[in-house]
Amino acid sequence: MTSRKMKSYLKCVFLFFPFIILVFLSCSEEEPIYFAARPLAIAGADQLVEIFDTVSLDASSSTNNENVEYIWSFDSKPSGSTTVFSDSTLPNPTFIADASGFYNIKLAVKINESYSDPDYAVIQSIIKKSEEYFPQKVGNKWKYKVYDETGIIKDMLTIKVVGTKTLPNGELASVWVYDGTSHIFPYSIIDTLYLVTIEDTLVYYFSLQNSQVPFLGYIVPLSVGTKWTSWSWWWTEVSVLEKIALSIDIGTFQEVCKVEHLIPGSMPVSGFLSYNWIIPHLGLAKMGLYEPDQPPYYSEEHWELFWYELVE
């Protein structure tokens, strides 16, 4: 490189170097640039409550920020409900479930001028009289001895209420889980039932091919002589036959309802007959299961309650 070229090169370097330093210092002194994420609203779990209960909502899992604003509203309420939130701007407002049915709750949160997408919670309020026959509180447990047709104990069956679930049709159900090896339809193909209460009607669903199928329905209060049928309940006929005194391992009970449940012999299932003894405020105490699809039905198995625990 010639002396003249070298001098020109060095001149360029010395002129450019201060410019680089200025740019570096300028960038290092600037505040970091943050892009605010859109806030997230979480309205909390669906709930199953009784009419006139005070319902507590919980948005604590939503975006946490000292400037967050909570916006609660009713997307829909049961007919006749006039309930309001205690304070629709709090993270944990309450309201009174003043009518039976479904309360669809909507929550949005706002930080500065940024709004979240809405999130929803479904609160179902049931009439207390359904609890007189089928207590549905989470934590309830029942244990049964299971006898075969010869009277030999072949199993111990436990049923537990473990939570709630919103079904694909939008109904809120209490979730009843079985553990045991009962062998008659439908119990041989399921380990979970879903109990939905709407006004005076209780319907049990079970899962089949990723959908919930209505299996058994009750209309309460149970009165001797009442009978109902429905094709939507898997070709079901239910009759309340009598009220009797019933003695089992855990004691003697009065005014126990004996209910007949019949699925006539037709596709997609064969005939099925059960007699259910139902104790008010306790639930199923005893059951006899029979098949096949044409009378006379023969005994398949029997359940008898020997222990229970109900949540207050």
ROVEX-152530 format. One record per atom (N, C-alpha, C): x, y, z; residue in three letters. Coordinates in steps of 0.05 Angstrom, whole numbers, padded with zeros to 5 digits, always signed. Layout:
residues N
XYZALA/...
//
This chain:
residues 312
+00017-00024+00000MET/+00000+00000+00000MET/+00018+00025+00000MET/+00012+00044-00017THR/+00028+00068-00019THR/+00023+00085+00006THR/+00042+00103+00011SER/+00041+00121+00034SER/+00016+00138+00033SER/+00009+00148+00008ARG/-00014+00165+00005ARG/-00040+00150+00012ARG/-00041+00125+00002LYS/-00065+00109+00007LYS/-00068+00102+00036LYS/-00045+00097+00049MET/-00045+00090+00077MET/-00056+00114+00093MET/-00047+00138+00087LYS/-00056+00161+00101LYS/-00086+00165+00098LYS/-00096+00160+00073SER/-00125+00163+00068SER/-00141+00143+00085SER/-00130+00118+00086TYR/-00144+00096+00101TYR/-00146+00103+00130TYR/-00123+00112+00142LEU/-00122+00119+00170LEU/-00141+00142+00176LEU/-00142+00161+00158LYS/-00160+00184+00162LYS/-00189+00176+00163LYS/-00196+00156+00146CYS/-00224+00146+00146CYS/-00230+00132+00172CYS/-00211+00116+00181VAL/-00215+00101+00206VAL/-00219+00120+00229VAL/-00202+00140+00231PHE/-00203+00158+00254PHE/-00229+00175+00253PHE/-00239+00181+00229LEU/-00264+00196+00227LEU/-00288+00178+00233LEU/-00287+00153+00226PHE/-00310+00135+00230PHE/-00312+00124+00259PHE/-00289+00121+00272PHE/-00288+00109+00299PHE/-00304+00126+00320PHE/-00301+00152+00320PRO/-00317+00168+00339PRO/-00347+00165+00334PRO/-00354+00162+00309PHE/-00383+00159+00302PHE/-00394+00133+00314PHE/-00378+00111+00313ILE/-00387+00086+00325ILE/-00390+00089+00355ILE/-00371+00102+00368ILE/-00373+00106+00397ILE/-00398+00122+00404ILE/-00404+00143+00389LEU/-00428+00159+00395LEU/-00453+00142+00393LEU/-00454+00126+00372VAL/-00478+00109+00368VAL/-00481+00090+00391VAL/-00459+00077+00399PHE/-00460+00058+00421PHE/-00470+00071+00447PHE/-00458+00094+00453LEU/-00465+00108+00478LEU/-00494+00116+00477LEU/-00503+00125+00454SER/-00531+00134+00451SER/-00550+00111+00456SER/-00544+00088+00445CYS/-00562+00064+00448CYS/-00561+00054+00477CYS/-00538+00055+00489SER/-00536+00044+00516SER/-00551+00061+00537SER/-00555+00086+00531GLU/-00569+00104+00550GLU/-00599+00103+00547GLU/-00610+00091+00526GLU/-00639+00091+00522GLU/-00652+00070+00540GLU/-00677+00076+00549GLU/-00692+00057+00564GLU/-00700+00033+00547GLU/-00701+00008+00558PRO/-00710-00015+00542PRO/-00738-00011+00533PRO/-00744-00021+00510ILE/-00771-00019+00499ILE/-00787-00045+00505ILE/-00810-00042+00519TYR/-00826-00065+00526TYR/-00852-00064+00510TYR/-00861-00087+00500PHE/-00887-00088+00487PHE/-00906-00102+00506PHE/-00926-00087+00515ALA/-00945-00097+00535ALA/-00962-00120+00523ALA/-00962-00143+00538ALA/-00979-00165+00529ALA/-01008-00160+00536ALA/-01026-00171+00520ARG/-01054-00167+00525ARG/-01061-00181+00551ARG/-01076-00169+00569PRO/-01083-00182+00594PRO/-01101-00206+00590PRO/-01099-00224+00610LEU/-01114-00249+00608LEU/-01135-00250+00630LEU/-01160-00256+00623ALA/-01182-00259+00642ALA/-01188-00288+00647ALA/-01189-00296+00672ILE/-01197-00324+00680ILE/-01219-00322+00700ILE/-01243-00330+00693ALA/-01267-00326+00710ALA/-01269-00347+00732ALA/-01252-00367+00733GLY/-01254-00387+00754GLY/-01270-00411+00745GLY/-01273-00430+00763ALA/-01285-00456+00757ALA/-01315-00454+00756ALA/-01328-00472+00740ASP/-01357-00475+00740ASP/-01365-00485+00768ASP/-01389-00479+00776GLN/-01398-00488+00803GLN/-01427-00498+00802GLN/-01432-00517+00820LEU/-01459-00527+00824LEU/-01467-00519+00852LEU/-01489-00503+00855VAL/-01497-00493+00881VAL/-01527-00498+00884VAL/-01537-00492+00908GLU/-01565-00494+00913GLU/-01578-00467+00912GLU/-01604-00466+00905ILE/-01618-00441+00903ILE/-01616-00426+00930ILE/-01612-00400+00927PHE/-01609-00381+00949PHE/-01581-00382+00963PHE/-01563-00399+00953ASP/-01536-00398+00962ASP/-01522-00372+00954ASP/-01502-00363+00969THR/-01485-00341+00961THR/-01462-00352+00945THR/-01459-00344+00921VAL/-01438-00354+00903VAL/-01414-00335+00904VAL/-01390-00346+00908SER/-01366-00330+00908SER/-01350-00336+00882SER/-01343-00315+00868LEU/-01328-00317+00843LEU/-01298-00311+00849LEU/-01280-00320+00832ASP/-01252-00317+00837ASP/-01237-00312+00811ASP/-01226-00288+00808ALA/-01210-00281+00784ALA/-01181-00280+00790ALA/-01172-00293+00812SER/-01144-00290+00821SER/-01124-00301+00801SER/-01132-00318+00783SER/-01114-00330+00764SER/-01111-00312+00739SER/-01126-00290+00738SER/-01124-00271+00715SER/-01097-00256+00718SER/-01091-00240+00697THR/-01066-00224+00697THR/-01065-00207+00723THR/-01043-00209+00737ASN/-01040-00195+00762ASN/-01024-00169+00757ASN/-01036-00146+00762ASN/-01024-00120+00758ASN/-01037-00100+00776ASN/-01022-00082+00787GLU/-01034-00062+00805GLU/-01054-00044+00791GLU/-01053-00042+00765ASN/-01071-00025+00750ASN/-01095-00040+00738ASN/-01097-00066+00744VAL/-01118-00083+00731VAL/-01146-00074+00740VAL/-01164-00074+00722GLU/-01193-00068+00727GLU/-01209-00093+00720GLU/-01227-00101+00738TYR/-01244-00125+00733TYR/-01272-00116+00725TYR/-01282-00130+00704ILE/-01308-00123+00693ILE/-01324-00149+00692ILE/-01341-00153+00713TRP/-01359-00177+00714TRP/-01386-00170+00703TRP/-01399-00189+00690SER/-01427-00184+00681SER/-01440-00211+00678SER/-01467-00211+00677PHE/-01483-00235+00672PHE/-01488-00236+00642PHE/-01478-00257+00630ASP/-01484-00261+00601ASP/-01513-00271+00598ASP/-01522-00286+00618SER/-01550-00295+00619SER/-01556-00304+00648SER/-01581-00303+00655LYS/-01590-00312+00681LYS/-01616-00328+00678LYS/-01623-00344+00698PRO/-01649-00359+00697PRO/-01672-00339+00696PRO/-01694-00349+00685SER/-01718-00333+00685SER/-01727-00325+00713SER/-01733-00300+00717GLY/-01742-00291+00744GLY/-01720-00281+00762GLY/-01695-00285+00755SER/-01673-00277+00772SER/-01669-00246+00770SER/-01666-00234+00793THR/-01660-00205+00795THR/-01633-00200+00809THR/-01617-00221+00813THR/-01593-00218+00828THR/-01573-00200+00815THR/-01556-00188+00832VAL/-01534-00170+00822VAL/-01508-00178+00837VAL/-01486-00169+00826PHE/-01460-00174+00840PHE/-01457-00155+00864PHE/-01443-00165+00884SER/-01437-00148+00907SER/-01421-00124+00898SER/-01402-00128+00880ASP/-01386-00107+00868ASP/-01373-00118+00843ASP/-01382-00110+00819SER/-01373-00122+00794SER/-01344-00113+00786SER/-01331-00097+00803THR/-01304-00088+00797THR/-01283-00101+00815THR/-01292-00119+00832LEU/-01273-00133+00850LEU/-01264-00159+00837LEU/-01241-00170+00846PRO/-01232-00195+00835PRO/-01248-00219+00845PRO/-01262-00216+00867ASN/-01277-00238+00880ASN/-01305-00229+00889ASN/-01322-00220+00871PRO/-01349-00212+00879PRO/-01366-00236+00886PRO/-01389-00230+00898THR/-01408-00251+00904THR/-01436-00243+00892THR/-01453-00263+00890PHE/-01481-00258+00884PHE/-01498-00280+00895PHE/-01524-00275+00898ILE/-01542-00295+00909ILE/-01556-00309+00886ILE/-01555-00336+00886ALA/-01569-00351+00865ALA/-01599-00352+00872ALA/-01613-00332+00863ASP/-01641-00328+00872ASP/-01661-00343+00855ASP/-01653-00358+00836ALA/-01671-00375+00819ALA/-01655-00400+00811ALA/-01670-00421+00805SER/-01657-00446+00796SER/-01651-00444+00766SER/-01629-00455+00758GLY/-01621-00454+00730GLY/-01592-00446+00727GLY/-01586-00436+00703PHE/-01558-00431+00696PHE/-01552-00400+00696PHE/-01531-00393+00709TYR/-01520-00365+00709TYR/-01494-00366+00692TYR/-01494-00353+00669ASN/-01470-00352+00653ASN/-01456-00326+00659ASN/-01433-00328+00671ILE/-01418-00306+00682ILE/-01396-00298+00662ILE/-01393-00273+00656LYS/-01372-00264+00638LYS/-01353-00245+00653LYS/-01327-00249+00648LEU/-01307-00232+00660LEU/-01288-00221+00638LEU/-01283-00195+00639ALA/-01261-00183+00623ALA/-01244-00167+00643ALA/-01218-00165+00637VAL/-01200-00148+00653VAL/-01188-00127+00634VAL/-01181-00105+00647LYS/-01170-00082+00632LYS/-01145-00072+00646LYS/-01123-00067+00632ILE/-01100-00054+00642ILE/-01093-00031+00624ILE/-01094-00007+00636ASN/-01091+00018+00620ASN/-01113+00018+00599ASN/-01106+00017+00574GLU/-01127+00017+00553GLU/-01128-00010+00538GLU/-01116-00030+00550SER/-01116-00056+00537SER/-01136-00075+00551SER/-01155-00086+00535TYR/-01175-00104+00546TYR/-01168-00133+00539TYR/-01175-00151+00557SER/-01172-00180+00552SER/-01196-00190+00535SER/-01193-00213+00524ASP/-01216-00228+00514ASP/-01233-00236+00538ASP/-01259-00239+00534PRO/-01276-00248+00557PRO/-01271-00277+00563PRO/-01275-00284+00589ASP/-01275-00311+00597ASP/-01301-00316+00612ASP/-01310-00342+00613TYR/-01336-00348+00623TYR/-01335-00370+00645TYR/-01354-00368+00663ALA/-01359-00389+00683ALA/-01389-00395+00684ALA/-01396-00420+00687VAL/-01424-00428+00689VAL/-01430-00436+00717VAL/-01450-00423+00729ILE/-01459-00430+00756ILE/-01488-00441+00753ILE/-01491-00466+00762GLN/-01518-00478+00762GLN/-01529-00479+00790GLN/-01553-00468+00793SER/-01567-00469+00818SER/-01589-00490+00817SER/-01589-00508+00836ILE/-01610-00529+00837ILE/-01629-00525+00860ILE/-01652-00537+00857ILE/-01672-00535+00879ILE/-01664-00555+00901ILE/-01666-00547+00925LYS/-01656-00564+00947LYS/-01670-00591+00949LYS/-01694-00593+00939LYS/-01708-00619+00942LYS/-01694-00641+00928LYS/-01678-00636+00907SER/-01663-00657+00894SER/-01643-00670+00913SER/-01632-00654+00932GLU/-01614-00664+00952GLU/-01627-00683+00971GLU/-01654-00681+00973GLU/-01668-00699+00991GLU/-01666-00728+00982GLU/-01659-00733+00957TYR/-01658-00760+00947TYR/-01630-00767+00937TYR/-01615-00749+00925PHE/-01589-00755+00914PHE/-01569-00733+00922PHE/-01558-00735+00946PRO/-01539-00714+00955PRO/-01515-00712+00935PRO/-01509-00687+00926GLN/-01490-00684+00905GLN/-01465-00669+00912GLN/-01461-00663+00938LYS/-01438-00647+00945LYS/-01412-00662+00940LYS/-01392-00647+00930VAL/-01366-00659+00924VAL/-01354-00669+00950VAL/-01344-00694+00950GLY/-01333-00707+00974GLY/-01351-00728+00985GLY/-01377-00729+00977ASN/-01395-00750+00986ASN/-01385-00778+00977ASN/-01387-00798+00994LYS/-01378-00825+00988LYS/-01399-00845+00998LYS/-01402-00867+00982TRP/-01418-00889+00990TRP/-01403-00915+00984TRP/-01406-00935+01001LYS/-01393-00961+00996LYS/-01415-00983+00997LYS/-01414-01001+00978TYR/-01434-01022+00975TYR/-01421-01050+00974TYR/-01434-01069+00986LYS/-01428-01097+00982LYS/-01443-01106+00956LYS/-01430-01120+00939VAL/-01442-01130+00914VAL/-01444-01160+00916VAL/-01469-01170+00915TYR/-01475-01199+00916TYR/-01482-01209+00889TYR/-01475-01234+00883ASP/-01484-01247+00859ASP/-01511-01260+00864ASP/-01522-01275+00844GLU/-01548-01286+00846GLU/-01551-01308+00867GLU/-01528-01318+00877THR/-01529-01338+00898THR/-01526-01327+00926THR/-01522-01300+00928GLY/-01520-01287+00954GLY/-01491-01285+00963GLY/-01472-01292+00947ILE/-01443-01291+00954ILE/-01433-01263+00948ILE/-01418-01251+00966ILE/-01406-01225+00962ILE/-01383-01228+00942ILE/-01385-01214+00919LYS/-01365-01217+00898LYS/-01348-01191+00895LYS/-01356-01169+00908ASP/-01342-01144+00903ASP/-01350-01124+00925ASP/-01334-01104+00928MET/-01340-01080+00944MET/-01338-01056+00925MET/-01360-01041+00924LEU/-01362-01019+00904LEU/-01362-00992+00919LEU/-01346-00973+00911THR/-01346-00947+00922THR/-01355-00926+00901THR/-01373-00909+00909ILE/-01381-00887+00891ILE/-01374-00861+00905ILE/-01362-00842+00890LYS/-01353-00816+00902LYS/-01362-00794+00883LYS/-01370-00771+00895VAL/-01375-00747+00880VAL/-01349-00731+00881VAL/-01336-00728+00857VAL/-01309-00717+00857VAL/-01307-00689+00845VAL/-01328-00678+00834GLY/-01326-00651+00823GLY/-01350-00645+00805GLY/-01347-00625+00789THR/-01367-00617+00770THR/-01355-00615+00742THR/-01372-00617+00722LYS/-01363-00615+00694LYS/-01385-00603+00677LYS/-01378-00586+00658THR/-01397-00576+00639THR/-01397-00595+00615THR/-01421-00606+00610LEU/-01424-00626+00588LEU/-01424-00612+00561LEU/-01421-00627+00539PRO/-01421-00615+00513PRO/-01447-00599+00507PRO/-01469-00607+00519ASN/-01494-00593+00514ASN/-01497-00568+00531ASN/-01477-00561+00547GLY/-01477-00537+00563GLY/-01488-00541+00592GLY/-01498-00565+00598GLU/-01508-00570+00625GLU/-01485-00575+00644GLU/-01489-00566+00669LEU/-01469-00570+00689LEU/-01476-00595+00706LEU/-01458-00614+00708ALA/-01463-00639+00721ALA/-01445-00643+00745ALA/-01455-00657+00765SER/-01437-00667+00786SER/-01425-00694+00776SER/-01400-00699+00782VAL/-01386-00722+00771VAL/-01384-00744+00792VAL/-01396-00768+00786TRP/-01396-00791+00804TRP/-01378-00813+00793TRP/-01359-00821+00809VAL/-01339-00840+00799VAL/-01343-00867+00814VAL/-01342-00889+00799TYR/-01344-00916+00810TYR/-01316-00929+00811TYR/-01312-00945+00832ASP/-01290-00964+00831ASP/-01300-00991+00840ASP/-01297-01011+00823GLY/-01308-01037+00828GLY/-01311-01051+00802GLY/-01322-01075+00803THR/-01324-01091+00778THR/-01352-01102+00774THR/-01372-01084+00776SER/-01399-01092+00770SER/-01401-01101+00741SER/-01418-01122+00736HIS/-01416-01135+00710HIS/-01441-01132+00692HIS/-01460-01116+00700ILE/-01484-01114+00684ILE/-01485-01087+00670ILE/-01497-01086+00646PHE/-01500-01061+00632PHE/-01516-01041+00648PHE/-01509-01015+00649PRO/-01486-01003+00635PRO/-01461-01003+00652PRO/-01462-01014+00677TYR/-01440-01010+00695TYR/-01415-01024+00686TYR/-01418-01044+00669SER/-01394-01059+00660SER/-01378-01043+00640SER/-01389-01021+00629ILE/-01374-01006+00608ILE/-01368-00978+00617ILE/-01375-00971+00642ILE/-01370-00943+00651ILE/-01357-00944+00679ILE/-01343-00922+00685ASP/-01334-00918+00713ASP/-01341-00890+00723ASP/-01355-00875+00706THR/-01363-00847+00714THR/-01391-00841+00705THR/-01406-00829+00722LEU/-01433-00819+00715LEU/-01433-00789+00720LEU/-01451-00775+00705TYR/-01454-00746+00708TYR/-01484-00740+00715TYR/-01488-00728+00737LEU/-01516-00722+00746LEU/-01522-00693+00741LEU/-01543-00688+00725VAL/-01552-00661+00719VAL/-01579-00657+00732VAL/-01582-00634+00745THR/-01608-00627+00758THR/-01619-00602+00745THR/-01643-00604+00734ILE/-01657-00581+00722ILE/-01685-00581+00734ILE/-01691-00560+00750GLU/-01716-00558+00763GLU/-01722-00583+00779GLU/-01743-00598+00773ASP/-01750-00622+00788ASP/-01740-00648+00775ASP/-01723-00646+00755THR/-01715-00669+00740THR/-01685-00674+00744THR/-01678-00699+00750LEU/-01650-00707+00752LEU/-01644-00728+00730LEU/-01623-00723+00715VAL/-01616-00742+00694VAL/-01587-00750+00697VAL/-01583-00777+00696TYR/-01555-00788+00696TYR/-01546-00792+00668TYR/-01521-00784+00662TYR/-01508-00789+00636TYR/-01484-00807+00641TYR/-01477-00822+00620PHE/-01451-00836+00620PHE/-01437-00830+00594PHE/-01411-00835+00594SER/-01395-00829+00570SER/-01395-00853+00551SER/-01399-00847+00526LEU/-01398-00867+00505LEU/-01387-00854+00480LEU/-01364-00864+00471GLN/-01352-00854+00446GLN/-01349-00823+00447GLN/-01337-00814+00468ASN/-01330-00785+00471ASN/-01355-00767+00473ASN/-01378-00777+00480SER/-01401-00761+00484SER/-01416-00771+00509SER/-01434-00753+00519GLN/-01449-00761+00543GLN/-01477-00770+00534GLN/-01485-00793+00543VAL/-01511-00805+00536VAL/-01529-00806+00560VAL/-01553-00794+00558PRO/-01572-00796+00581PRO/-01580-00824+00585PRO/-01578-00833+00611PHE/-01583-00861+00617PHE/-01608-00865+00635PHE/-01610-00849+00656LEU/-01631-00853+00676LEU/-01641-00826+00686LEU/-01667-00823+00688GLY/-01678-00798+00698GLY/-01697-00802+00721GLY/-01698-00783+00740TYR/-01716-00783+00762TYR/-01731-00756+00762TYR/-01756-00757+00770ILE/-01772-00733+00775ILE/-01778-00732+00804ILE/-01769-00711+00818VAL/-01773-00709+00846VAL/-01793-00686+00853VAL/-01806-00688+00876PRO/-01804-00709+00896PRO/-01816-00735+00887PRO/-01805-00757+00898LEU/-01815-00784+00890LEU/-01841-00790+00905LEU/-01862-00796+00890SER/-01888-00801+00902SER/-01898-00828+00892SER/-01909-00844+00910VAL/-01919-00871+00904VAL/-01940-00868+00882VAL/-01937-00885+00862GLY/-01957-00886+00840GLY/-01948-00870+00815GLY/-01928-00852+00818THR/-01919-00837+00795THR/-01902-00854+00777THR/-01904-00848+00751LYS/-01890-00864+00731LYS/-01884-00846+00707LYS/-01860-00850+00695TRP/-01853-00834+00672TRP/-01836-00851+00653TRP/-01838-00844+00628THR/-01823-00857+00607THR/-01810-00836+00590THR/-01788-00844+00577SER/-01775-00826+00558SER/-01756-00841+00540SER/-01758-00836+00515TRP/-01739-00848+00496TRP/-01712-00834+00498TRP/-01712-00809+00507SER/-01686-00795+00509SER/-01670-00806+00532SER/-01683-00820+00550TRP/-01668-00832+00573TRP/-01663-00861+00567TRP/-01655-00868+00543TRP/-01647-00895+00535TRP/-01670-00914+00538TRP/-01693-00908+00527TRP/-01717-00925+00527TRP/-01725-00932+00556TRP/-01726-00912+00574THR/-01729-00918+00602THR/-01758-00915+00611THR/-01766-00933+00629GLU/-01791-00930+00644GLU/-01785-00931+00673GLU/-01794-00912+00688VAL/-01789-00910+00717VAL/-01815-00908+00732VAL/-01819-00925+00753SER/-01843-00925+00769SER/-01836-00924+00798SER/-01850-00907+00814VAL/-01846-00907+00843VAL/-01867-00926+00854VAL/-01858-00949+00865LEU/-01877-00970+00872LEU/-01889-00967+00900LEU/-01872-00961+00920GLU/-01882-00960+00947GLU/-01861-00946+00965GLU/-01870-00939+00989LYS/-01851-00930+01010LYS/-01852-00950+01033LYS/-01829-00959+01042ILE/-01827-00981+01061ILE/-01806-00974+01083ILE/-01806-00991+01104ALA/-01784-00991+01123ALA/-01763-01010+01113ALA/-01738-01002+01113LEU/-01716-01018+01102LEU/-01694-01021+01123LEU/-01686-01046+01128SER/-01664-01052+01147SER/-01640-01062+01131SER/-01617-01048+01135ILE/-01592-01056+01122ILE/-01571-01054+01144ILE/-01545-01059+01137ASP/-01524-01061+01157ASP/-01522-01035+01174ASP/-01527-01013+01162ILE/-01522-00987+01176ILE/-01546-00978+01192ILE/-01569-00993+01191GLY/-01592-00986+01207GLY/-01618-00991+01193GLY/-01640-00983+01206THR/-01667-00985+01195THR/-01677-00958+01189THR/-01688-00955+01165PHE/-01697-00929+01155PHE/-01727-00931+01148PHE/-01741-00909+01153GLN/-01770-00907+01147GLN/-01774-00891+01121GLN/-01797-00895+01108GLU/-01804-00879+01085GLU/-01783-00882+01062GLU/-01774-00906+01058VAL/-01754-00912+01037VAL/-01770-00917+01011VAL/-01763-00903+00990CYS/-01777-00906+00964CYS/-01766-00930+00949CYS/-01784-00948+00940LYS/-01776-00970+00922LYS/-01784-00962+00894LYS/-01764-00961+00876VAL/-01768-00951+00849VAL/-01760-00973+00829VAL/-01777-00976+00810GLU/-01771-00996+00788GLU/-01761-00981+00764GLU/-01739-00990+00753HIS/-01727-00978+00729HIS/-01725-01000+00708HIS/-01738-00995+00685LEU/-01740-01015+00664LEU/-01730-01004+00638LEU/-01712-01019+00624ILE/-01706-01014+00597ILE/-01718-01037+00581ILE/-01738-01033+00565PRO/-01750-01055+00550PRO/-01730-01067+00531PRO/-01735-01092+00524GLY/-01716-01106+00506GLY/-01717-01096+00478GLY/-01698-01080+00470SER/-01697-01070+00442SER/-01668-01059+00438SER/-01660-01056+00413MET/-01634-01045+00408MET/-01632-01016+00416MET/-01609-01006+00425PRO/-01583-01019+00422PRO/-01575-01036+00446PRO/-01593-01039+00466VAL/-01586-01056+00489VAL/-01608-01077+00493VAL/-01601-01098+00508SER/-01621-01118+00515SER/-01637-01107+00538SER/-01658-01122+00545GLY/-01675-01114+00567GLY/-01660-01112+00593GLY/-01669-01095+00611PHE/-01654-01089+00635PHE/-01674-01080+00656PHE/-01673-01091+00680LEU/-01692-01084+00701LEU/-01676-01081+00727LEU/-01683-01060+00742SER/-01671-01057+00769SER/-01692-01047+00788SER/-01689-01055+00813TYR/-01705-01043+00835TYR/-01686-01028+00853TYR/-01692-01002+00857ASN/-01675-00985+00872ASN/-01689-00976+00897ASN/-01676-00979+00920TRP/-01687-00969+00945TRP/-01672-00943+00953TRP/-01687-00921+00955ILE/-01674-00895+00957ILE/-01683-00883+00984ILE/-01663-00876+01001ILE/-01667-00864+01027ILE/-01665-00834+01024ILE/-01686-00819+01033PRO/-01684-00790+01032PRO/-01659-00780+01047PRO/-01646-00760+01035HIS/-01622-00747+01046HIS/-01597-00765+01047HIS/-01600-00789+01036LEU/-01577-00808+01037LEU/-01571-00819+01009LEU/-01592-00825+00993GLY/-01587-00835+00967GLY/-01594-00864+00964GLY/-01580-00878+00946LEU/-01585-00906+00940LEU/-01576-00923+00963LEU/-01594-00939+00974ALA/-01588-00957+00996ALA/-01585-00986+00987ALA/-01600-00993+00967LYS/-01600-01021+00958LYS/-01610-01023+00929LYS/-01600-01042+00915MET/-01608-01045+00887MET/-01606-01074+00878MET/-01627-01083+00864GLY/-01626-01109+00851GLY/-01626-01106+00821GLY/-01608-01119+00807LEU/-01604-01116+00779LEU/-01612-01142+00765LEU/-01627-01140+00743TYR/-01637-01164+00730TYR/-01635-01161+00700TYR/-01633-01184+00686GLU/-01634-01186+00657GLU/-01643-01214+00650GLU/-01648-01223+00625PRO/-01642-01210+00599PRO/-01664-01194+00588PRO/-01668-01196+00561ASP/-01685-01177+00547ASP/-01715-01185+00548ASP/-01722-01208+00557GLN/-01750-01216+00557GLN/-01757-01227+00585GLN/-01780-01220+00596PRO/-01788-01231+00622PRO/-01792-01262+00619PRO/-01789-01278+00639PRO/-01782-01269+00667PRO/-01753-01262+00669PRO/-01747-01240+00684TYR/-01720-01231+00687TYR/-01706-01248+00709TYR/-01681-01255+00706TYR/-01667-01270+00727TYR/-01647-01251+00741TYR/-01642-01258+00766SER/-01625-01241+00783SER/-01596-01242+00773SER/-01584-01219+00771GLU/-01556-01217+00762GLU/-01538-01209+00786GLU/-01545-01187+00800GLU/-01529-01180+00823GLU/-01545-01160+00840GLU/-01536-01156+00864HIS/-01549-01138+00883HIS/-01528-01121+00897HIS/-01536-01096+00903TRP/-01519-01078+00918TRP/-01532-01072+00945TRP/-01516-01069+00966GLU/-01527-01061+00991GLU/-01507-01042+01005GLU/-01517-01019+01014LEU/-01500-00999+01027LEU/-01491-01008+01054LEU/-01465-01006+01060PHE/-01455-01013+01087PHE/-01439-00991+01100PHE/-01433-00969+01085TRP/-01418-00947+01096TRP/-01423-00923+01078TRP/-01423-00899+01090TYR/-01425-00874+01075TYR/-01414-00851+01090TYR/-01407-00830+01076GLU/-01397-00805+01088GLU/-01407-00782+01071GLU/-01423-00764+01083LEU/-01435-00742+01069LEU/-01423-00716+01079LEU/-01416-00698+01061VAL/-01404-00672+01068VAL/-01427-00654+01078VAL/-01421-00640+01099GLU/-01441-00621+01110GLU/-01444-00597+01092GLU/
//
